[in-house]
């Protein structure tokens, strides 16, 4: 049975009832004011894997992600470029979708733009006002009073007094009751986007859009909420306070999942430091599978340090797995048993058990390597298991295996010439042809049984 670490209860536990089939998953989406970085990619790659795993196990997963398309950062950047904030948001929303497609992140059921849910946001703020959890600062906006929420801080472990560093985006205001109070609705400012409403013309705060959107789709309570660990406080803490105060229902979310931080060369990513790596920067230099491998070869809750050394290690491990899979496929062609034996089952059970244990993908990957090296397994069993495991992890190595078979007649003729020169011990000619074919993206392997040629994987 699947067990996940719940950031709220601080222990591993089932994320939903054993007989439950429908799973509602919400993951915080991007604020679309710039290109996303590989730290963002880590979160989205992981939850893409998680949603696909649940579906492969028969769950009906509704995976919802919001898009923050109105925010201080968007307004500031749009002002610098002298364009409308909505135009800037549209541009970077499209860039986000392009990046996700390039990374193979396809599991999201629905995306929801914050600006399409102004009515729901206003309605939720109104309920908070009516229930006594919100107060008005003239000329500023409506704020949530964290002192009114007796359970505030239960996710991050902070008290109201410890929430002084909870300032985020449009939350700075000298007249707040508590330093940790956060903005629900910002009154209109000349030159900034604004929407008319019964609580005053203005725009939403950062935190309120998530709960208004998730309540619209899922209701006031649902199964799983995910995001990066940097969002645990104040963002996710604010979400809990808002929704539980507005509905009176506890818990807002049954299981909270947080992906560990990603650093670059041991330091937090920063443009000023010069170690800021966007998804596009990465994809300009490396195949998408390399980033997915780096993400899934580390446990999702652990810190991850990105470096060129980490890239080189990932490439080496992927090529090793590719070659082992290729070997299993070739052996399968000559396997007289032509079957998947019962001893394949223990390997599947080991793989599933690793993922059941708080999604231990590094262990699951190590099990794949061990399985492919098991001399007692038939080649048919190995290849079938590899195909199944590969599909769950989303690496597509087996799929790429099929794409590497196509060798042009022209290049195949050169390979035949290479073999003839090598058989005749004409090594100058054979070495020249080998170098030429390798330059075209082929891998040639020589053995006592003969020579083989395949397209290079990475």
C-alpha positions as CSV (number, residue, x, y, z in Angstrom):
1,X,0.0,0.0,0.0
2,X,1.2,3.5,-0.9
3,X,2.5,5.5,2.1
4,X,3.6,9.1,1.8
5,X,5.3,11.5,4.2
6,X,2.7,14.0,5.2
7,X,4.3,17.4,6.0
8,X,1.2,18.3,8.1
9,X,1.4,15.2,10.5
10,X,5.1,14.8,10.1
11,X,4.9,11.0,9.5
12,X,4.4,8.5,6.7
13,X,0.8,7.4,6.2
14,X,-1.7,6.4,3.5
15,X,-2.7,9.5,1.5
16,X,-6.3,8.3,1.0
17,X,-8.6,5.4,2.0
18,X,-7.7,2.0,0.6
19,X,-11.0,1.6,-1.3
20,X,-10.9,5.1,-2.7
21,X,-10.6,5.5,-6.5
22,X,-10.8,9.2,-7.1
23,X,-7.8,11.3,-6.1
24,X,-7.7,15.1,-6.2
25,X,-4.3,16.6,-6.5
26,X,-3.4,20.3,-6.4
27,X,0.1,21.6,-7.1
28,X,1.1,25.3,-7.0
29,X,1.8,26.5,-10.5
30,X,4.1,29.2,-11.7
31,X,3.9,33.0,-11.4
32,X,4.4,33.9,-15.1
33,X,6.7,36.8,-15.2
34,X,9.9,35.1,-16.4
35,X,11.2,31.8,-17.7
36,X,11.2,29.0,-15.1
37,X,14.3,27.6,-13.7
38,X,15.4,24.0,-13.1
39,X,14.3,24.2,-9.4
40,X,10.7,24.7,-10.6
41,X,11.3,21.9,-13.1
42,X,12.2,19.5,-10.2
43,X,8.7,20.1,-8.6
44,X,6.8,19.7,-11.9
45,X,8.7,16.6,-13.1
46,X,8.2,14.9,-9.8
47,X,4.5,15.5,-9.6
48,X,4.1,14.5,-13.3
49,X,5.7,11.2,-12.3
50,X,3.5,10.9,-9.2
51,X,0.2,11.5,-11.1
52,X,1.2,9.1,-13.8
53,X,2.1,6.4,-11.2
54,X,-1.3,6.8,-9.5
55,X,-3.1,6.5,-12.8
56,X,-1.1,3.4,-13.8
57,X,-2.3,1.9,-10.5
58,X,-5.9,2.5,-11.5
59,X,-6.7,5.7,-9.7
60,X,-8.8,8.4,-11.4
61,X,-6.6,11.4,-10.7
62,X,-7.8,15.0,-11.2
63,X,-4.5,17.0,-11.2
64,X,-5.1,20.7,-11.0
65,X,-2.5,23.5,-11.3
66,X,-3.1,27.2,-11.0
67,X,-1.3,29.9,-13.0
68,X,-0.6,33.1,-11.2
69,X,-1.2,35.6,-14.0
70,X,-1.6,38.7,-11.8
71,X,1.0,39.6,-9.2
72,X,3.5,42.3,-8.1
73,X,6.3,40.6,-10.0
74,X,4.3,40.6,-13.2
75,X,3.3,44.3,-12.8
76,X,6.9,45.3,-12.1
77,X,8.3,43.4,-15.1
78,X,5.6,44.6,-17.4
79,X,6.4,48.2,-16.3
80,X,10.0,47.7,-17.2
81,X,9.1,46.5,-20.6
82,X,6.3,49.1,-21.1
83,X,3.6,46.5,-21.9
84,X,0.4,45.5,-20.3
85,X,0.8,43.0,-17.4
86,X,-1.7,40.7,-19.1
87,X,0.5,40.6,-22.3
88,X,3.5,39.7,-20.2
89,X,1.6,37.0,-18.4
90,X,0.4,35.5,-21.7
91,X,3.9,35.4,-23.1
92,X,5.4,33.6,-20.1
93,X,2.4,31.3,-19.7
94,X,3.0,30.1,-23.3
95,X,6.7,29.7,-22.5
96,X,5.8,27.6,-19.4
97,X,3.7,25.3,-21.5
98,X,6.5,24.9,-24.1
99,X,9.0,24.1,-21.4
100,X,6.7,21.5,-19.8
101,X,6.0,19.8,-23.2
102,X,9.8,19.7,-23.8
103,X,10.3,18.0,-20.5
104,X,7.5,15.5,-21.1
105,X,5.4,16.9,-18.2
106,X,1.9,16.0,-19.5
107,X,0.0,14.7,-16.5
108,X,-1.9,17.9,-15.4
109,X,-5.7,17.6,-16.0
110,X,-6.4,21.3,-15.9
111,X,-4.7,24.6,-15.6
112,X,-6.6,27.5,-14.0
113,X,-5.5,31.2,-14.5
114,X,-6.1,33.3,-11.4
115,X,-7.7,36.1,-13.3
116,X,-10.4,33.8,-14.5
117,X,-11.5,33.3,-10.9
118,X,-12.0,36.8,-9.6
119,X,-15.6,36.1,-8.6
120,X,-14.6,33.0,-6.6
121,X,-11.7,34.9,-4.9
122,X,-14.0,37.8,-3.9
123,X,-16.6,35.4,-2.6
124,X,-14.0,33.6,-0.4
125,X,-12.6,36.9,0.9
126,X,-16.2,38.0,1.7
127,X,-16.8,34.9,3.8
128,X,-13.6,35.5,5.7
129,X,-14.8,39.1,6.4
130,X,-18.2,37.8,7.5
131,X,-16.6,35.2,9.8
132,X,-14.4,37.8,11.5
133,X,-11.0,36.6,10.1
134,X,-10.3,39.6,7.8
135,X,-10.0,43.3,8.4
136,X,-9.7,46.3,6.3
137,X,-6.8,48.8,6.0
138,X,-8.1,51.9,4.3
139,X,-6.3,52.8,1.2
140,X,-4.5,49.4,1.2
141,X,-6.7,46.3,1.2
142,X,-8.2,43.4,3.1
143,X,-5.9,41.4,5.4
144,X,-6.1,38.0,7.2
145,X,-5.7,38.3,10.9
146,X,-3.5,35.3,11.8
147,X,-4.2,35.8,15.6
148,X,-7.8,34.9,15.0
149,X,-6.8,31.4,13.7
150,X,-6.0,29.3,16.8
151,X,-4.3,26.6,14.7
152,X,-2.1,29.0,12.5
153,X,1.4,27.6,12.1
154,X,0.5,23.9,12.3
155,X,2.1,23.1,8.9
156,X,5.4,24.9,9.4
157,X,5.5,24.7,13.1
158,X,5.5,28.4,13.6
159,X,3.5,30.4,16.2
160,X,1.8,33.7,15.4
161,X,4.7,35.4,17.1
162,X,7.2,33.5,14.9
163,X,5.4,34.6,11.7
164,X,7.2,37.9,11.5
165,X,9.2,36.9,8.4
166,X,6.0,35.9,6.6
167,X,6.0,39.0,4.4
168,X,5.5,38.0,0.7
169,X,4.8,40.1,-2.4
170,X,2.0,42.5,-1.6
171,X,1.9,41.9,2.2
172,X,3.9,44.8,3.5
173,X,1.8,47.3,5.3
174,X,2.6,49.5,8.3
175,X,-1.0,49.3,9.7
176,X,-1.2,45.5,10.0
177,X,-2.4,44.1,13.3
178,X,0.3,41.4,13.3
179,X,3.5,41.3,11.2
180,X,2.6,38.0,9.8
181,X,-0.9,39.0,8.5
182,X,-1.2,38.6,4.8
183,X,-3.1,40.4,2.1
184,X,-6.3,38.9,0.7
185,X,-7.4,41.7,-1.6
186,X,-5.3,44.7,-2.6
187,X,-7.2,47.9,-3.4
188,X,-6.7,49.4,-6.8
189,X,-3.7,51.6,-7.5
190,X,-3.6,53.9,-10.5
191,X,-1.9,52.3,-13.4
192,X,-2.3,48.7,-12.1
193,X,-4.8,46.0,-13.1
194,X,-8.0,46.2,-11.1
195,X,-11.4,44.4,-10.9
196,X,-14.6,46.0,-9.5
197,X,-16.1,44.1,-6.6
198,X,-18.4,44.3,-3.5
199,X,-15.3,44.5,-1.3
200,X,-13.8,47.4,-3.3
201,X,-12.0,47.6,-6.7
202,X,-8.7,45.8,-6.6
203,X,-6.8,42.6,-7.3
204,X,-6.2,39.3,-5.4
205,X,-3.4,38.6,-3.0
206,X,-1.1,35.8,-3.8
207,X,-2.4,33.1,-1.4
208,X,-6.1,33.5,-1.9
209,X,-6.2,32.5,-5.5
210,X,-5.1,28.9,-4.7
211,X,-7.8,28.2,-2.2
212,X,-10.5,29.9,-4.3
213,X,-9.5,27.9,-7.3
214,X,-9.1,24.6,-5.5
215,X,-12.5,25.1,-3.7
216,X,-14.2,25.7,-7.1
217,X,-12.9,22.4,-8.5
218,X,-12.5,20.2,-5.5
219,X,-14.7,21.6,-2.8
220,X,-13.4,22.8,0.7
221,X,-11.5,19.5,1.4
222,X,-9.4,17.2,-0.8
223,X,-6.7,14.6,-0.7
224,X,-3.3,15.9,-1.7
225,X,-1.6,19.3,-2.1
226,X,2.0,19.6,-3.4
227,X,4.7,22.1,-4.1
228,X,8.3,23.1,-3.4
229,X,9.5,23.2,0.2
230,X,10.0,26.9,-0.2
231,X,6.2,27.3,-0.3
232,X,5.5,25.6,3.0
233,X,5.8,29.0,4.8
234,X,4.1,31.4,4.3
235,X,2.2,30.3,1.2
236,X,0.8,26.9,2.2
237,X,0.4,28.0,5.8
238,X,-1.8,30.9,4.5
239,X,-3.8,28.5,2.3
240,X,-4.7,26.4,5.3
241,X,-5.6,29.4,7.4
242,X,-7.8,30.8,4.6
243,X,-9.7,27.7,3.6
244,X,-10.3,26.3,7.1
245,X,-11.4,29.7,8.4
246,X,-13.7,30.2,5.5
247,X,-15.3,26.8,5.6
248,X,-15.0,25.7,9.2
249,X,-13.9,22.3,8.0
250,X,-10.7,20.6,9.1
251,X,-8.4,19.4,7.5
252,X,-8.4,21.5,4.4
253,X,-6.0,18.9,2.8
254,X,-5.4,15.4,4.0
255,X,-1.8,15.1,2.8
256,X,0.8,17.8,2.1
257,X,3.8,16.9,0.0
258,X,6.9,19.1,-0.4
259,X,9.7,18.7,-2.8
260,X,13.2,19.5,-1.5
261,X,15.2,22.5,-2.6
262,X,17.6,22.5,-5.6
263,X,20.9,24.3,-5.4
264,X,23.5,24.9,-8.1
265,X,27.1,24.1,-7.3
266,X,26.2,24.2,-3.6
267,X,24.6,27.6,-3.6
268,X,21.0,28.9,-3.9
269,X,20.2,29.9,-7.4
270,X,20.6,33.6,-8.0
271,X,21.0,35.8,-11.1
272,X,23.4,38.0,-9.2
273,X,25.6,35.0,-8.3
274,X,25.5,33.9,-11.9
275,X,24.3,30.3,-11.2
276,X,20.7,30.8,-12.3
277,X,19.8,28.0,-14.8
278,X,16.5,28.2,-16.6
279,X,14.8,25.2,-18.1
280,X,15.6,26.6,-21.5
281,X,19.3,27.0,-20.6
282,X,19.4,23.3,-19.7
283,X,17.6,22.1,-22.7
284,X,19.9,24.0,-25.0
285,X,22.7,21.9,-23.7
286,X,21.2,18.6,-22.7
287,X,18.3,16.2,-23.6
288,X,15.2,16.4,-21.4
289,X,15.7,12.9,-20.2
290,X,18.9,13.9,-18.3
291,X,17.0,16.4,-16.1
292,X,14.2,13.9,-15.5
293,X,16.9,11.4,-14.5
294,X,18.6,13.8,-12.1
295,X,15.2,14.6,-10.5
296,X,14.0,11.0,-10.0
297,X,17.4,9.5,-9.1
298,X,17.2,11.7,-5.9
299,X,14.4,11.2,-3.3
300,X,11.9,14.0,-3.8
301,X,12.1,15.3,-0.2
302,X,16.0,15.4,-0.2
303,X,18.0,18.4,-1.2
304,X,19.4,18.2,-4.7
305,X,22.6,19.9,-5.8
306,X,22.9,20.5,-9.6
307,X,26.3,20.7,-11.2
308,X,28.0,19.7,-14.5
309,X,29.3,16.7,-12.5
310,X,25.7,15.7,-11.7
311,X,24.9,16.0,-15.4
312,X,27.8,13.8,-16.4
313,X,26.9,11.2,-13.8
314,X,23.3,11.2,-15.0
315,X,24.4,10.7,-18.7
316,X,26.6,7.9,-17.7
317,X,23.9,6.1,-15.7
318,X,21.3,6.6,-18.5
319,X,23.7,5.2,-21.1
320,X,24.5,2.2,-18.8
321,X,20.8,1.5,-18.4
322,X,20.2,2.0,-22.2
323,X,23.0,-0.5,-23.0
324,X,21.7,-3.1,-20.5
325,X,18.2,-2.7,-22.0
326,X,19.6,-3.0,-25.5
327,X,21.5,-6.2,-24.5
328,X,18.3,-7.7,-23.0
329,X,16.4,-6.9,-26.2
330,X,19.1,-8.5,-28.4
331,X,19.2,-11.6,-26.1
332,X,15.4,-11.8,-26.3
333,X,15.6,-12.4,-30.1
334,X,17.5,-15.6,-29.5
335,X,15.8,-16.7,-26.3
336,X,14.5,-20.2,-26.8
337,X,12.2,-20.0,-23.8
338,X,10.3,-17.1,-25.4
339,X,8.4,-16.4,-22.2
340,X,8.1,-14.3,-19.1
341,X,8.8,-16.6,-16.1
342,X,7.3,-16.5,-12.7
343,X,10.6,-15.4,-11.2
344,X,10.0,-11.9,-12.8
345,X,7.3,-11.3,-10.1
346,X,9.7,-10.8,-7.2
347,X,11.4,-8.0,-9.1
348,X,8.1,-6.3,-9.8
349,X,7.2,-6.6,-6.1
350,X,10.6,-5.1,-5.1
351,X,10.1,-2.2,-7.5
352,X,6.5,-1.5,-6.3
353,X,7.6,-1.7,-2.7
354,X,10.2,0.9,-3.2
355,X,7.6,3.3,-4.7
356,X,5.1,2.4,-2.0
357,X,7.7,3.6,0.6
358,X,7.2,7.4,0.2
359,X,8.0,7.2,-3.6
360,X,11.6,6.0,-3.2
361,X,12.6,6.5,-6.8
362,X,16.4,6.2,-6.3
363,X,15.8,2.7,-4.8
364,X,13.4,1.8,-7.6
365,X,16.0,2.8,-10.2
366,X,18.7,0.7,-8.5
367,X,16.3,-2.3,-8.6
368,X,16.0,-1.9,-12.4
369,X,19.8,-2.1,-12.7
370,X,19.9,-5.2,-10.5
371,X,17.1,-6.8,-12.4
372,X,18.8,-6.3,-15.8
373,X,22.0,-7.9,-14.4
374,X,20.2,-11.0,-13.0
375,X,21.5,-13.9,-15.0
376,X,18.7,-16.2,-13.9
377,X,16.0,-14.1,-15.5
378,X,15.0,-14.8,-19.1
379,X,15.7,-12.0,-21.6
380,X,11.9,-11.8,-22.2
381,X,11.3,-11.2,-18.5
382,X,14.0,-8.6,-18.3
383,X,12.8,-6.6,-21.3
384,X,9.1,-6.8,-20.2
385,X,9.9,-5.6,-16.7
386,X,12.2,-2.8,-18.1
387,X,9.4,-1.7,-20.4
388,X,6.9,-1.6,-17.5
389,X,9.3,0.2,-15.1
390,X,10.4,2.6,-17.7
391,X,6.9,3.6,-18.5
392,X,6.1,4.4,-14.9
393,X,9.2,6.5,-14.4
394,X,8.6,8.3,-17.8
395,X,12.2,7.9,-19.0
396,X,11.1,6.4,-22.4
397,X,14.3,4.5,-22.8
398,X,12.5,1.5,-24.3
399,X,10.7,3.8,-26.7
400,X,13.9,5.4,-27.7
401,X,15.4,1.9,-28.3
402,X,12.9,1.5,-31.1
403,X,13.9,4.8,-32.6
404,X,17.6,3.9,-32.7
405,X,17.0,1.0,-35.0
406,X,16.6,3.0,-38.2
407,X,19.9,3.2,-40.0
408,X,20.0,4.6,-43.5
409,X,21.0,2.4,-46.4
410,X,24.0,4.7,-47.1
411,X,25.3,4.4,-43.5
412,X,24.6,0.7,-43.4
413,X,26.7,0.3,-46.6
414,X,29.6,2.2,-44.9
415,X,29.2,-0.2,-41.9
416,X,29.5,-3.2,-44.2
417,X,32.6,-1.7,-45.6
418,X,33.9,-1.2,-42.1
419,X,33.4,-4.8,-41.3
420,X,35.1,-6.0,-44.5
421,X,38.1,-3.8,-43.9
422,X,38.4,-5.0,-40.3
423,X,38.1,-8.7,-41.4
424,X,40.9,-8.1,-43.8
425,X,43.0,-6.4,-41.1
426,X,42.9,-3.1,-43.1
427,X,42.8,-1.1,-39.9
428,X,43.6,2.3,-41.3
429,X,40.5,2.1,-43.6
430,X,38.3,0.5,-40.9
431,X,39.4,3.1,-38.3
432,X,38.6,6.0,-40.7
433,X,35.1,4.5,-41.4
434,X,34.5,4.0,-37.7
435,X,35.4,7.6,-37.0
436,X,33.1,8.8,-39.8
437,X,30.2,6.7,-38.5
438,X,30.7,7.8,-34.9
439,X,30.7,11.4,-36.1
440,X,27.2,10.7,-37.7
441,X,25.9,9.6,-34.3
442,X,26.5,5.9,-34.3
443,X,28.0,3.5,-31.8
444,X,30.0,0.6,-33.1
445,X,30.9,-2.4,-30.9
446,X,33.2,-5.2,-31.8
447,X,33.3,-8.6,-30.2
448,X,34.3,-12.2,-30.9
449,X,30.7,-12.7,-32.3
450,X,31.1,-9.8,-34.7
451,X,30.4,-6.1,-35.0
452,X,27.2,-4.2,-34.2
453,X,26.0,-0.7,-35.0
454,X,23.3,1.4,-33.2
455,X,22.4,5.0,-33.1
456,X,23.9,6.9,-30.2
457,X,21.4,7.3,-27.4
458,X,22.6,10.6,-25.9
